[in-house]
Each structure stands twice: as structure tokens, then as C-alpha cells.
């Protein structure tokens, strides 16, 4: 049986997209933190599955979302595309990891 999307699914997707659109250039957010910002605590996996469905030509900054360890979760070739986009924004990856204390968003008092 195929499950139809519900209005709740669409609402969650919209909330995730709106939160993602706020992540500034040169900064990153974790899947879990993005879920919290979207008002969906404990929904990191939902964020990941929602971002996987983004169209290829999206203008949303999907590349600014990392896992809780500050690592890129995508397999190749997505890994390379995400790394290149982050580096173009000045985000440094050291040993495959972004320093979330330095580049993480939002910091205390930023919202």
C-alpha cells in the first residue's frame, strides 16, 4: 500500500525548508539542530530524508547541513560537491570534519 503525504508531512517539509533558508553563508548546522530550529525536536532523520528529496537545481543551502560530528554524511559524488561548496564559502574541513564551535549556527544570541 502506498502512503499518501499528509498535510502534516507538507507542514514539516515547509518548516525544514524555511529553517534551512536562514542558515547564513560560511556557517553550518547539524541535522538535529535544523530539526529543532524547524520546531521538530528529535527529527534529525526527517531532516535528512527531506533534504534528499530536494530538486537538483534548488537554491536552498543544503550543503550547510552536517551530521552531529561535523562531518559530511553524503556518499560520493555528493560528498565532493558538498565539500567544494563549503570550502568556497570559507568553511574549513580538517580531517574531514568542520569545527562546529567555530562554524556552527546559530551561536548563543544569534537568533
N, C-alpha and C positions, 0 to 999 in steps of 0.2 A: 504494500500500500504506500503510495506517495503522499507525503505530508505537505500540505499547503502552508505557505508562510502565513503567519498571523499578523494582526496589527501590532502586537507586542514585539514580534521579530523586526518589523519595519521601524518601530519606535526605537528599539535598541540600536539598530543599524544607523539610524539618523543621529542618535546621541553619540555614538562612537565617531562618526564622521565629523560632527561638529567639534568634539573634543580634539580630534586629530588635527583639524584645520587650525587650531590655536597654537600648536607646537611651533615655536619660532625657529628660524634658520640657525644652524650651528648648535642646536640643543637636541637632546633625545629624551625619550620617555619609555618606560617599560610597558609591556602588555598589561600588567596588573595595575600600574598607575594610571594608564589610559582608561582602563575599565572604571577605576574609582572616579576619575575626572568626568566620565560619562554618566556617573550615577549608577554604575553597575558593579558594586564591590564584589570581589571574588569571581569575576567573569573574564579573567585573562584569556582563557581558551576561546571564549566567544569573540573577543577582540581579534585573536589570531585567525579564526575561521572567517570572520567578516572581512579582514584585510586581504585574505587570499582570494576573495571574490571581487576585489576592485578591478575595474577595467584597466587594461594595459596603458591607456592614454590618460589616466586620472591625474588631476593636478594636486590631489591630496598628498601630503608629505609622508607616505607610508614608510619611506626609508629611515625615518627618525624614530622608529619603534624597535626596541631591542628586548631581549629576554632579561630576566631579573639579575643575571650576572654581567650584564652589559655586553653581551655577545650577540652577533647576528645569528638568527635561527634558520635562515633560508639555506637550502642546498644550492649548488652551482646550477645555472649561471646567475641566479638571483643574488647569491652571496656577493659576487663580484660587483654587480650593479649597485647593490646597497652600499657596499664599502666605498665604491667610487663616488657615489653621491654624497655620502657623509664626509669623505675627505675633501671634496670640492667645497663643502661648507665650513671647512676648518676643524672638523671633529677628528681627533686623533684616535687611531686604534693601535694599542700597544699589546703585542702578543694576542691579537685577535679580540681584544676587549676594549670597550670605551669606559673611561673613568666616570661613573655616574655622579660622583660628588662634584666633579668639575663641569660636566656637560649635561647632567640630568635636569629636567624641567618638570614642574616648577620648583624653584628653590623657595625656602621659607620667605613668606611675604610677597611673592611674585604674583599671586592671583588676587 
